[in-house]
Amino acid sequence: MSAIPRSATPEHTRLVRTFQRFTLGQRWEHAILILSALVLALTGLPQKYRAHEISQQILSTPERVQLFQQIHHLAALLLILEVLYHLGNAIALLFQRRLSGDIFPSLSDFRDAWLMLKYLLFLSKEKPAFGKYNFEQKVTYWFLFFGVGIMIATGLVLWFPITATKFLPGGVIPAAKLAHSTEAIVAVAFVLIWHFYHVHVERLNLSIFTGWLTEKDMRNFHALELQMLVPGTPLAENHPQESEPGGAA
């Protein structure tokens, strides 16, 4: 938590209190995830839709096909390393008893989703208060977590089909191809429609790049977490008061 000057003018200096949202390591993880996923999408979609005219122009020679496959594999390796680091870091924090349970789903998420639905349908004037992660952010994280897992598993089968069929039946190859490409399409659509809207359209949230959120954003979107960090902080007027900051915290 820190304070930064809002204006450089000495006569009208305004201090804005900020709160750390993401560590430097988490921001680097997000950047690597964006880079690898973008390269995988750009090199994988033309291969999936080979019959389209644009794909035929891009993959017009065997050399280009091989180049796209090599770039796709390099991006896949980068994604796998990122996932292994993410899991390894989580396991290390778990053994050190420092792993926060904020990102895990809870029963209160269903309550928050119902309250938000009532708020959006103008059936209630009270907007639910959230902790560190709301139910939408948890859906995003876990959807991508399992989606990336599926794509890595099926991608390795497609990358090493001979090795895979030594332990699995031959029908796993077409099944993996269908699951891999379908999950990729779903993930791209999910990120563009759901995640991009809630992060950059609904509000311009740059905390994954800067690492910090202002007190105003904390009060509006993470009021329960703000109460934990600054005891005695009142909730915004359109947030229902909670007896304890569990669940979406």
KESENU-661960 format. One record per residue (C-alpha): residue number from 1; residue in three letters; x, y negated, z negated. Coordinates in steps of 0.25 Angstrom, whole numbers, padded with zeros to 4 digits, always signed. Example, Ala and Ser with C-alpha at 12.3 -4.5 7.8 and 13.67 -1.06 7.14 Angstrom:
BEGIN
<i 1, aa Ala, px +0049, py +0018, pz -0031>
<i 2, aa Ser, px +0055, py +0004, pz -0029>
This chain:
BEGIN
<i 1, aa Met, px +0000, py +0000, pz +0000>
<i 2, aa Ser, px +0006, py -0013, pz +0004>
<i 3, aa Ala, px +0002, py -0028, pz +0008>
<i 4, aa Ile, px +0006, py -0034, pz +0021>
<i 5, aa Pro, px +0004, py -0049, pz +0025>
<i 6, aa Arg, px -0008, py -0051, pz +0034>
<i 7, aa Ser, px -0002, py -0064, pz +0039>
<i 8, aa Ala, px +0011, py -0070, pz +0041>
<i 9, aa Thr, px +0006, py -0084, pz +0038>
<i 10, aa Pro, px +0011, py -0088, pz +0024>
<i 11, aa Glu, px -0001, py -0096, pz +0021>
<i 12, aa His, px -0011, py -0085, pz +0024>
<i 13, aa Thr, px -0003, py -0073, pz +0020>
<i 14, aa Arg, px -0013, py -0061, pz +0018>
<i 15, aa Leu, px -0009, py -0048, pz +0012>
<i 16, aa Val, px -0016, py -0036, pz +0016>
<i 17, aa Arg, px -0014, py -0023, pz +0008>
<i 18, aa Thr, px -0011, py -0011, pz +0016>
<i 19, aa Phe, px -0011, py +0004, pz +0012>
<i 20, aa Gln, px -0003, py +0015, pz +0018>
<i 21, aa Arg, px -0012, py +0024, pz +0027>
<i 22, aa Phe, px -0001, py +0033, pz +0034>
<i 23, aa Thr, px +0014, py +0036, pz +0031>
<i 24, aa Leu, px +0024, py +0034, pz +0041>
<i 25, aa Gly, px +0025, py +0049, pz +0043>
<i 26, aa Gln, px +0010, py +0050, pz +0046>
<i 27, aa Arg, px +0011, py +0039, pz +0056>
<i 28, aa Trp, px +0022, py +0046, pz +0063>
<i 29, aa Glu, px +0014, py +0059, pz +0063>
<i 30, aa His, px +0002, py +0052, pz +0069>
<i 31, aa Ala, px +0011, py +0045, pz +0080>
<i 32, aa Ile, px +0017, py +0059, pz +0084>
<i 33, aa Leu, px +0003, py +0065, pz +0084>
<i 34, aa Ile, px -0002, py +0054, pz +0093>
<i 35, aa Leu, px +0010, py +0055, pz +0102>
<i 36, aa Ser, px +0010, py +0071, pz +0103>
<i 37, aa Ala, px -0005, py +0071, pz +0105>
<i 38, aa Leu, px -0005, py +0061, pz +0116>
<i 39, aa Val, px +0006, py +0068, pz +0124>
<i 40, aa Leu, px -0001, py +0081, pz +0122>
<i 41, aa Ala, px -0014, py +0075, pz +0127>
<i 42, aa Leu, px -0008, py +0068, pz +0139>
<i 43, aa Thr, px +0000, py +0081, pz +0143>
<i 44, aa Gly, px -0011, py +0091, pz +0140>
<i 45, aa Leu, px -0024, py +0085, pz +0146>
<i 46, aa Pro, px -0018, py +0085, pz +0160>
<i 47, aa Gln, px -0015, py +0100, pz +0158>
<i 48, aa Lys, px -0028, py +0103, pz +0153>
<i 49, aa Tyr, px -0036, py +0096, pz +0165>
<i 50, aa Arg, px -0026, py +0100, pz +0176>
<i 51, aa Ala, px -0038, py +0100, pz +0186>
<i 52, aa His, px -0040, py +0085, pz +0185>
<i 53, aa Glu, px -0034, py +0076, pz +0195>
<i 54, aa Ile, px -0026, py +0068, pz +0185>
<i 55, aa Ser, px -0020, py +0080, pz +0179>
<i 56, aa Gln, px -0016, py +0086, pz +0193>
<i 57, aa Gln, px -0009, py +0073, pz +0196>
<i 58, aa Ile, px -0002, py +0073, pz +0182>
<i 59, aa Leu, px +0002, py +0088, pz +0183>
<i 60, aa Ser, px +0004, py +0088, pz +0198>
<i 61, aa Thr, px +0017, py +0097, pz +0197>
<i 62, aa Pro, px +0022, py +0108, pz +0189>
<i 63, aa Glu, px +0033, py +0100, pz +0184>
<i 64, aa Arg, px +0023, py +0090, pz +0178>
<i 65, aa Val, px +0015, py +0101, pz +0172>
<i 66, aa Gln, px +0027, py +0106, pz +0165>
<i 67, aa Leu, px +0031, py +0092, pz +0160>
<i 68, aa Phe, px +0017, py +0090, pz +0154>
<i 69, aa Gln, px +0018, py +0103, pz +0147>
<i 70, aa Gln, px +0032, py +0100, pz +0142>
<i 71, aa Ile, px +0027, py +0087, pz +0136>
<i 72, aa His, px +0015, py +0093, pz +0131>
<i 73, aa His, px +0023, py +0104, pz +0123>
<i 74, aa Leu, px +0032, py +0093, pz +0118>
<i 75, aa Ala, px +0021, py +0085, pz +0113>
<i 76, aa Ala, px +0015, py +0098, pz +0107>
<i 77, aa Leu, px +0028, py +0100, pz +0099>
<i 78, aa Leu, px +0027, py +0086, pz +0094>
<i 79, aa Leu, px +0013, py +0088, pz +0089>
<i 80, aa Ile, px +0017, py +0102, pz +0083>
<i 81, aa Leu, px +0028, py +0095, pz +0075>
<i 82, aa Glu, px +0019, py +0084, pz +0070>
<i 83, aa Val, px +0009, py +0095, pz +0065>
<i 84, aa Leu, px +0020, py +0103, pz +0058>
<i 85, aa Tyr, px +0025, py +0090, pz +0052>
<i 86, aa His, px +0011, py +0086, pz +0047>
<i 87, aa Leu, px +0008, py +0100, pz +0041>
<i 88, aa Gly, px +0022, py +0101, pz +0035>
<i 89, aa Asn, px +0021, py +0087, pz +0029>
<i 90, aa Ala, px +0007, py +0091, pz +0023>
<i 91, aa Ile, px +0012, py +0104, pz +0017>
<i 92, aa Ala, px +0023, py +0097, pz +0011>
<i 93, aa Leu, px +0014, py +0086, pz +0005>
<i 94, aa Leu, px +0005, py +0098, pz +0000>
<i 95, aa Phe, px +0016, py +0105, pz -0007>
<i 96, aa Gln, px +0020, py +0091, pz -0013>
<i 97, aa Arg, px +0006, py +0089, pz -0018>
<i 98, aa Arg, px +0006, py +0076, pz -0010>
<i 99, aa Leu, px -0004, py +0080, pz +0001>
<i 100, aa Ser, px -0016, py +0071, pz +0001>
<i 101, aa Gly, px -0030, py +0078, pz +0003>
<i 102, aa Asp, px -0036, py +0065, pz +0009>
<i 103, aa Ile, px -0036, py +0071, pz +0023>
<i 104, aa Phe, px -0043, py +0084, pz +0019>
<i 105, aa Pro, px -0058, py +0085, pz +0022>
<i 106, aa Ser, px -0068, py +0084, pz +0010>
<i 107, aa Leu, px -0083, py +0085, pz +0007>
<i 108, aa Ser, px -0083, py +0070, pz +0005>
<i 109, aa Asp, px -0079, py +0068, pz +0020>
<i 110, aa Phe, px -0093, py +0074, pz +0024>
<i 111, aa Arg, px -0099, py +0064, pz +0014>
<i 112, aa Asp, px -0091, py +0053, pz +0020>
<i 113, aa Ala, px -0095, py +0057, pz +0034>
<i 114, aa Trp, px -0110, py +0057, pz +0031>
<i 115, aa Leu, px -0109, py +0043, pz +0024>
<i 116, aa Met, px -0101, py +0038, pz +0036>
<i 117, aa Leu, px -0112, py +0043, pz +0046>
<i 118, aa Lys, px -0123, py +0036, pz +0037>
<i 119, aa Tyr, px -0115, py +0024, pz +0038>
<i 120, aa Leu, px -0113, py +0024, pz +0053>
<i 121, aa Leu, px -0128, py +0027, pz +0055>
<i 122, aa Phe, px -0132, py +0015, pz +0046>
<i 123, aa Leu, px -0138, py +0024, pz +0036>
<i 124, aa Ser, px -0129, py +0019, pz +0025>
<i 125, aa Lys, px -0122, py +0006, pz +0023>
<i 126, aa Glu, px -0110, py +0012, pz +0015>
<i 127, aa Lys, px -0098, py +0017, pz +0023>
<i 128, aa Pro, px -0091, py +0029, pz +0015>
<i 129, aa Ala, px -0077, py +0025, pz +0009>
<i 130, aa Phe, px -0066, py +0034, pz +0013>
<i 131, aa Gly, px -0052, py +0038, pz +0007>
<i 132, aa Lys, px -0039, py +0040, pz +0015>
<i 133, aa Tyr, px -0046, py +0048, pz +0026>
<i 134, aa Asn, px -0061, py +0048, pz +0030>
<i 135, aa Phe, px -0068, py +0059, pz +0036>
<i 136, aa Glu, px -0066, py +0054, pz +0050>
<i 137, aa Gln, px -0051, py +0054, pz +0048>
<i 138, aa Lys, px -0051, py +0068, pz +0042>
<i 139, aa Val, px -0059, py +0073, pz +0054>
<i 140, aa Thr, px -0048, py +0067, pz +0063>
<i 141, aa Tyr, px -0037, py +0073, pz +0055>
<i 142, aa Trp, px -0042, py +0087, pz +0054>
<i 143, aa Phe, px -0048, py +0088, pz +0068>
<i 144, aa Leu, px -0034, py +0084, pz +0074>
<i 145, aa Phe, px -0027, py +0093, pz +0064>
<i 146, aa Phe, px -0034, py +0106, pz +0068>
<i 147, aa Gly, px -0035, py +0101, pz +0083>
<i 148, aa Val, px -0020, py +0099, pz +0084>
<i 149, aa Gly, px -0018, py +0113, pz +0077>
<i 150, aa Ile, px -0026, py +0119, pz +0088>
<i 151, aa Met, px -0019, py +0112, pz +0099>
<i 152, aa Ile, px -0005, py +0116, pz +0093>
<i 153, aa Ala, px -0009, py +0131, pz +0091>
<i 154, aa Thr, px -0016, py +0132, pz +0105>
<i 155, aa Gly, px -0005, py +0124, pz +0112>
<i 156, aa Leu, px +0006, py +0134, pz +0106>
<i 157, aa Val, px -0002, py +0145, pz +0112>
<i 158, aa Leu, px -0002, py +0139, pz +0126>
<i 159, aa Trp, px +0012, py +0135, pz +0125>
<i 160, aa Phe, px +0017, py +0149, pz +0121>
<i 161, aa Pro, px +0006, py +0158, pz +0127>
<i 162, aa Ile, px +0015, py +0170, pz +0128>
<i 163, aa Thr, px +0019, py +0169, pz +0113>
<i 164, aa Ala, px +0005, py +0167, pz +0109>
<i 165, aa Thr, px -0001, py +0179, pz +0116>
<i 166, aa Lys, px +0009, py +0188, pz +0109>
<i 167, aa Phe, px +0001, py +0186, pz +0097>
<i 168, aa Leu, px -0012, py +0182, pz +0102>
<i 169, aa Pro, px -0022, py +0187, pz +0113>
<i 170, aa Gly, px -0020, py +0181, pz +0127>
<i 171, aa Gly, px -0034, py +0174, pz +0126>
<i 172, aa Val, px -0027, py +0164, pz +0116>
<i 173, aa Ile, px -0021, py +0157, pz +0128>
<i 174, aa Pro, px -0033, py +0152, pz +0135>
<i 175, aa Ala, px -0040, py +0150, pz +0121>
<i 176, aa Ala, px -0028, py +0141, pz +0117>
<i 177, aa Lys, px -0028, py +0133, pz +0130>
<i 178, aa Leu, px -0043, py +0130, pz +0128>
<i 179, aa Ala, px -0042, py +0126, pz +0114>
<i 180, aa His, px -0029, py +0118, pz +0116>
<i 181, aa Ser, px -0035, py +0109, pz +0127>
<i 182, aa Thr, px -0049, py +0108, pz +0121>
<i 183, aa Glu, px -0043, py +0104, pz +0107>
<i 184, aa Ala, px -0034, py +0094, pz +0114>
<i 185, aa Ile, px -0046, py +0087, pz +0121>
<i 186, aa Val, px -0054, py +0087, pz +0108>
<i 187, aa Ala, px -0042, py +0081, pz +0101>
<i 188, aa Val, px -0040, py +0070, pz +0111>
<i 189, aa Ala, px -0055, py +0067, pz +0111>
<i 190, aa Phe, px -0056, py +0067, pz +0096>
<i 191, aa Val, px -0044, py +0057, pz +0094>
<i 192, aa Leu, px -0049, py +0048, pz +0105>
<i 193, aa Ile, px -0063, py +0047, pz +0101>
<i 194, aa Trp, px -0063, py +0050, pz +0086>
<i 195, aa His, px -0049, py +0046, pz +0080>
<i 196, aa Phe, px -0047, py +0034, pz +0090>
<i 197, aa Tyr, px -0060, py +0028, pz +0087>
<i 198, aa His, px -0059, py +0029, pz +0072>
<i 199, aa Val, px -0045, py +0024, pz +0071>
<i 200, aa His, px -0044, py +0014, pz +0082>
<i 201, aa Val, px -0058, py +0010, pz +0086>
<i 202, aa Glu, px -0066, py +0010, pz +0073>
<i 203, aa Arg, px -0054, py +0002, pz +0067>
<i 204, aa Leu, px -0040, py +0000, pz +0071>
<i 205, aa Asn, px -0033, py +0008, pz +0062>
<i 206, aa Leu, px -0018, py +0008, pz +0064>
<i 207, aa Ser, px -0014, py +0014, pz +0050>
<i 208, aa Ile, px -0008, py +0026, pz +0057>
<i 209, aa Phe, px +0002, py +0017, pz +0064>
<i 210, aa Thr, px +0004, py +0007, pz +0053>
<i 211, aa Gly, px +0002, py +0016, pz +0041>
<i 212, aa Trp, px -0006, py +0006, pz +0033>
<i 213, aa Leu, px -0020, py +0002, pz +0031>
<i 214, aa Thr, px -0025, py -0012, pz +0026>
<i 215, aa Glu, px -0033, py -0013, pz +0013>
<i 216, aa Lys, px -0045, py -0017, pz +0022>
<i 217, aa Asp, px -0044, py -0004, pz +0030>
<i 218, aa Met, px -0043, py +0004, pz +0017>
<i 219, aa Arg, px -0055, py -0002, pz +0011>
<i 220, aa Asn, px -0063, py +0000, pz +0024>
<i 221, aa Phe, px -0059, py +0014, pz +0028>
<i 222, aa His, px -0052, py +0020, pz +0016>
<i 223, aa Ala, px -0058, py +0014, pz +0004>
<i 224, aa Leu, px -0057, py +0026, pz -0006>
<i 225, aa Glu, px -0042, py +0027, pz -0003>
<i 226, aa Leu, px -0041, py +0012, pz -0006>
<i 227, aa Gln, px -0048, py +0014, pz -0019>
<i 228, aa Met, px -0038, py +0025, pz -0023>
<i 229, aa Leu, px -0026, py +0016, pz -0019>
<i 230, aa Val, px -0031, py +0004, pz -0025>
<i 231, aa Pro, px -0040, py +0008, pz -0037>
<i 232, aa Gly, px -0052, py -0002, pz -0039>
<i 233, aa Thr, px -0053, py -0006, pz -0024>
<i 234, aa Pro, px -0068, py -0007, pz -0021>
<i 235, aa Leu, px -0074, py +0000, pz -0009>
<i 236, aa Ala, px -0079, py -0008, pz +0003>
<i 237, aa Glu, px -0094, py -0012, pz +0001>
<i 238, aa Asn, px -0098, py -0002, pz +0012>
<i 239, aa His, px -0092, py +0010, pz +0005>
<i 240, aa Pro, px -0099, py +0018, pz -0005>
<i 241, aa Gln, px -0092, py +0019, pz -0018>
<i 242, aa Glu, px -0085, py +0033, pz -0021>
<i 243, aa Ser, px -0083, py +0039, pz -0035>
<i 244, aa Glu, px -0070, py +0045, pz -0030>
<i 245, aa Pro, px -0061, py +0044, pz -0018>
<i 246, aa Gly, px -0061, py +0059, pz -0014>
<i 247, aa Gly, px -0065, py +0065, pz +0000>
<i 248, aa Ala, px -0061, py +0055, pz +0011>
<i 249, aa Ala, px -0050, py +0050, pz +0003>
